[in-house]
Amino acid sequence: MLPQRSDFPEGFVFGAATAAYQIEGSAFGGAGPSHWDTFAATPGNIADHSSGARACEHYRLWEADLDLMRDAGFDAYRFSTSWARVMPDGRILNPEGLDFYDRLLDGMLARGLKPFLTLYHWDLPAALADRGGWANRDIAAWFADYARAVHARLGDRLASTATLNEPWCIAWLSHFLGHHAPGLCDIRAAARAMHHVLLAHGTAMQALRAEGARDLGIVLNFETAHPADDSPEAMASTARQDAIYNQWFIRALTGQGYPDAALEGIGPHLPAGWQADMATIAAPLDWLGVNYYTRKLHGHAPGLWPNDEASDGPLPKTQMGWEIRPEGLSEFLTRLARDHVGNLPVYVTENGMALEAGADIAEDATRVAFIGAHLRAARAALDQGVNLRGFFYWSLLDNYEWAFGYGPRFGLVHVDYKTMKRTPKSSWHAFRAMLG
């Protein structure tokens, strides 16, 4: 069972989230290739050898998908624009792409849905990847130009705008660990990306403010880090991972500087003069988005920094193998308020679980229990004084789950990838009962 809407403050926003590359279909509407298209075309990168070329065909079926949002009783829809659709070469506008988002936005408003835009959810135009992508300082200006172009067309109807989704994934997961596009394992590229994503955010914030944009924020992901054992080495590894994953971005954004435990390894590879960018990076936010999914246990690994060996804990797991630990959401929300953002409005912008479809594709009682536990964790943070304004489930639809392809299913709505038929699951119906 889910809590009741009345268990949350008046005006608390409930929504669901998606991302352009994961649902739209990059082969439609004049979109240019993104670095995810090229990453997916390289053998060994994607579990099922698939790409987002077709995805959920949301580009064609968006009206029915918005109907599903409305009929579930959601207040808001968190979506992203595709940089590669808006600017196929990263610089020149594609009218067909902007027209699509224009129709999509009007469709949301016609159904009473507040549009929560994310400007970048990982689909970097391949033409910009050719020029170094996030490792190139020029990307800050490129991104600001893109942000201005989207705002000029859509800004009059947006409830809020986030610059970036999950900078840790954009930079570290993709340039140091190599799991996402562009698939690098290069500490110099990673260090530059770790800085340039934040510089791009700050530069875009300046550009958007100059255009009169309001309700601007950024979406960060957080993952609980606990030691695998009580050894000093495991404690040290945990502290390093917490600094890289959970502190690097929020500290810089709030004017607290990069954490020493991360600078120890990243610092020597940062671009010269990076310190001069920190004031731009710390531009005031109107709100912060928090994505939370799981916990990792950390032990010592011999060899090179950061000397980490990560593992999953003993609690039940999702289809992704991620440990289910709802109290981590409360812990991060209260920690952020205490240590970094004070009374700044905060939204849970992603929380959800992958669950393999059974014989009855609409039955997902395990997901309903997961959602209920995390909504109660969000309520607990409110009770502790966190200025939490909303909760978005990930995801509305089963979709293209990046390097895992089409296997994991996070959706409230089942998608048959052959026919594109949508089937609401019991979790969708549970939200409908809660919010209706």
Residue pairs with C-beta under 8 A, 6 or more apart in sequence:
1 368
1 372
1 430
2 368
2 371
2 372
2 375
2 430
2 431
2 433
2 434
3 372
3 375
3 376
3 379
3 434
4 434
5 12
5 14
5 434
5 435
7 379
8 379
8 382
9 382
11 389
12 388
12 389
12 390
12 391
13 75
13 76
13 114
13 347
13 389
13 390
13 391
13 392
14 73
14 74
14 75
14 76
14 390
14 391
14 392
14 431
14 434
14 435
15 69
15 74
15 75
15 76
15 77
15 78
15 113
15 114
15 116
15 390
15 391
15 392
15 393
16 69
16 72
16 74
16 77
16 78
16 392
16 393
16 394
16 395
16 396
16 412
17 77
17 78
17 79
17 349
17 350
17 392
17 393
17 394
17 395
17 396
18 58
18 77
18 78
18 79
18 80
18 395
18 396
18 397
18 399
19 79
19 80
19 118
19 121
19 122
19 165
19 395
19 399
20 79
20 80
20 81
20 82
20 85
20 121
20 123
21 34
21 36
21 52
21 55
21 82
21 121
21 122
21 123
21 400
22 52
22 55
22 56
22 121
22 395
22 399
22 400
22 401
22 402
23 55
23 56
23 58
23 65
23 397
23 399
23 400
24 31
24 52
24 55
24 56
24 57
24 58
24 59
24 82
24 85
25 52
25 53
25 54
25 55
25 56
25 57
25 58
25 59
25 60
26 33
26 34
26 36
26 37
26 51
26 52
26 53
26 55
26 82
26 84
26 85
26 123
27 53
27 54
28 57
28 59
28 60
29 59
29 85
29 94
29 96
29 97
29 100
30 85
30 88
30 94
30 96
30 97
31 82
31 84
31 85
31 88
31 94
31 97
32 84
32 85
32 87
32 88
32 89
32 90
32 94
32 125
32 126
32 127
33 84
33 88
33 125
33 126
34 82
34 83
34 84
34 123
34 124
34 125
34 126
34 129
34 181
35 123
35 124
35 125
35 126
35 129
35 133
35 181
35 182
36 51
36 52
36 122
36 123
36 124
36 181
36 402
37 51
37 52
37 53
37 126
38 126
38 129
38 181
39 45
39 46
39 180
39 181
39 182
39 183
40 46
40 50
40 51
40 52
40 181
41 51
42 183
43 49
45 183
45 403
46 403
46 404
46 405
47 403
47 404
47 405
47 407
48 405
48 406
48 407
49 405
50 400
50 405
50 406
51 400
52 123
52 400
54 417
55 399
55 400
56 65
56 397
56 398
56 399
56 400
56 415
56 417
56 420
57 420
58 65
58 397
59 100
61 420
61 422
62 103
62 104
62 107
63 107
64 422
65 396
65 397
65 422
66 77
66 104
66 107
66 108
66 111
66 113
67 111
68 396
68 413
68 422
68 424
68 428
69 77
69 108
69 111
69 113
69 396
70 111
70 112
70 113
71 432
72 412
72 424
72 428
72 431
72 432
72 435
73 431
73 432
73 434
73 435
73 436
74 113
74 431
74 435
75 112
75 113
75 114
75 390
75 435
76 113
76 114
76 115
76 116
76 159
76 390
76 392
77 108
77 113
77 114
77 115
77 116
77 396
78 116
78 118
78 349
78 392
79 104
79 115
79 116
79 117
79 118
80 117
80 118
80 119
80 120
80 121
80 165
81 101
81 117
81 118
81 119
81 150
81 154
82 97
82 123
83 90
83 119
83 120
83 123
83 124
83 125
83 146
84 90
84 123
84 124
84 125
84 126
85 94
85 97
85 100
85 123
86 93
86 94
86 97
86 98
86 101
86 146
86 149
86 150
87 93
87 94
87 97
87 125
87 146
87 149
88 94
88 97
88 125
88 127
89 125
89 127
90 124
90 125
90 127
90 128
90 142
90 146
91 127
91 142
91 145
93 149
98 149
98 150
98 153
101 150
101 153
101 154
102 153
102 154
105 115
105 154
105 157
105 158
106 157
108 114
108 115
109 115
109 157
114 159
114 160
115 154
115 157
115 158
115 159
116 158
116 159
116 160
116 162
116 349
116 392
117 150
117 154
117 158
117 160
117 161
117 162
118 161
118 162
118 163
118 164
118 165
118 219
119 143
119 146
119 147
119 150
119 161
119 162
119 163
119 164
119 204
120 143
120 163
120 164
120 165
120 170
121 165
122 165
122 169
122 170
122 180
122 181
122 402
124 133
124 134
124 181
128 139
128 142
129 181
129 182
131 138
132 138
132 139
133 139
133 182
133 193
134 170
134 171
134 174
134 175
134 192
134 193
134 196
134 197
134 200
135 175
135 188
135 189
135 192
135 193
135 196
136 192
136 196
137 192
137 196
137 199
137 271
139 196
139 200
140 196
140 199
140 200
140 202
140 203
140 204
141 203
143 163
143 200
143 203
143 204
144 200
144 203
144 204
144 206
144 207
145 207
147 163
147 204
147 207
147 208
148 207
148 208
148 211
151 161
151 208
151 211
151 213
152 211
155 161
155 211
155 212
155 213
158 215
159 215
160 215
160 216
160 217
160 286
160 287
161 208
161 213
161 215
161 216
161 217
162 216
162 217
162 218
162 219
162 289
162 349
163 200
163 201
163 204
163 205
163 216
163 217
163 218
164 170
164 197
164 200
164 201
164 218
164 219
165 219
165 291
166 219
166 220
166 221
166 291
167 194
167 197
167 198
167 201
167 218
167 220
167 249
168 220
168 221
168 244
168 245
168 248
168 249
169 180
169 221
170 193
170 197
171 190
171 193
171 194
171 196
171 197
172 190
172 193
172 194
172 244
172 245
173 179
173 180
174 180
174 181
174 182
174 183
174 184
174 193
175 182
175 184
175 185
175 186
175 189
175 190
175 193
176 184
176 185
176 186
176 187
176 189
176 190
177 185
178 184
178 185
179 403
180 402
180 403
184 190
187 265
187 266
187 269
188 269
190 266
190 269
191 266
191 267
191 268
191 269
191 270
191 271
192 269
192 270
192 271
194 248
194 266
194 270
195 270
195 271
195 274
195 277
196 271
197 249
198 249
198 252
198 253
198 277
198 281
199 277
199 280
199 281
201 218
201 253
201 281
202 277
202 280
202 281
202 282
202 283
203 280
205 216
205 283
206 280
206 283
208 216
209 216
209 283
214 286
215 286
215 287
216 285
216 286
216 287
217 285
217 286
217 287
217 288
217 289
217 347
218 253
218 285
218 288
218 289
219 289
219 290
219 291
219 349
219 350
220 249
220 250
220 288
220 289
220 290
220 291
221 245
221 291
221 292
221 293
221 350
222 245
222 246
222 290
222 291
222 292
222 332
222 336
223 245
223 246
223 292
223 293
223 294
223 295
223 296
224 294
224 295
224 296
224 325
224 328
224 331
224 332
225 238
225 241
225 242
225 245
225 246
225 295
225 296
225 298
226 238
226 295
226 296
226 297
226 298
226 313
227 234
227 235
227 237
227 238
227 297
227 298
227 299
228 234
228 297
228 298
228 299
228 309
228 311
229 299
231 299
231 300
233 299
233 300
233 307
234 298
234 299
234 300
236 300
236 307
237 298
237 299
237 300
237 301
237 306
237 307
237 308
237 309
238 298
239 261
240 261
240 262
240 264
240 265
240 305
240 306
240 307
240 308
241 296
241 298
241 306
241 308
241 310
242 261
243 259
243 260
243 261
243 262
244 261
244 262
244 266
244 306
246 332
247 259
247 261
247 262
248 258
248 259
248 262
248 266
250 256
250 288
250 336
250 340
250 341
251 257
251 258
251 259
251 340
252 258
252 278
252 281
252 282
253 281
253 282
253 285
254 282
254 340
254 341
255 278
255 279
255 282
256 340
257 278
258 266
258 267
264 305
265 305
265 306
285 341
285 344
286 345
287 344
287 345
287 346
287 347
287 389
288 336
288 341
288 344
288 345
288 346
288 347
289 346
289 347
289 348
289 349
289 350
290 332
290 333
290 336
290 346
290 347
290 348
290 349
291 348
291 349
291 350
291 351
291 394
292 328
292 329
292 332
292 348
292 350
292 351
292 374
293 322
293 350
293 351
293 352
293 353
294 312
294 318
294 322
294 323
294 324
294 325
294 328
295 313
295 315
295 323
295 325
295 328
296 310
296 311
296 312
296 313
296 323
297 310
297 311
297 312
297 313
298 308
298 309
298 310
298 311
299 308
299 309
299 310
299 311
300 307
300 308
300 309
301 307
301 308
301 309
312 321
312 322
312 323
313 323
313 325
314 323
315 323
315 324
315 325
316 323
316 324
317 323
317 324
318 324
318 353
318 354
318 355
318 370
319 353
319 354
319 355
319 356
319 407
319 408
319 409
320 353
320 354
320 404
320 408
322 353
322 354
324 353
324 370
324 373
326 370
326 373
326 374
326 376
326 377
327 377
328 377
329 348
329 351
329 374
329 377
329 378
329 381
330 377
330 378
330 380
330 381
330 384
333 346
333 348
333 378
333 381
333 386
333 388
334 381
334 384
334 385
334 386
336 346
336 386
337 343
337 344
337 346
337 385
337 386
337 387
343 387
344 387
345 387
345 389
346 386
346 387
346 388
346 389
347 388
347 389
347 390
347 391
347 392
348 374
348 378
348 388
348 390
348 391
348 392
349 392
350 392
350 394
351 371
351 374
351 391
351 392
351 393
351 394
352 367
352 370
352 371
352 393
352 394
352 395
352 410
353 366
353 367
353 370
353 410
354 401
354 408
354 409
354 410
355 364
355 366
355 367
355 409
355 410
356 409
357 409
357 414
361 414
361 423
361 425
362 414
362 423
362 424
362 425
362 426
363 425
363 426
364 425
364 426
364 427
365 426
367 412
367 425
367 426
367 427
368 426
368 427
368 430
371 393
371 427
371 430
371 431
375 391
378 388
378 391
381 388
382 388
393 412
393 431
394 410
395 410
395 411
395 412
396 411
396 412
396 413
397 411
397 412
397 413
397 415
397 422
398 406
398 409
398 410
398 411
398 413
398 414
398 415
399 406
399 410
399 411
399 415
400 406
401 407
401 408
401 410
406 417
411 425
412 424
412 425
412 427
412 428
412 431
413 422
413 423
413 424
413 425
413 428
414 422
414 423
414 424
414 425
415 421
415 422
416 423
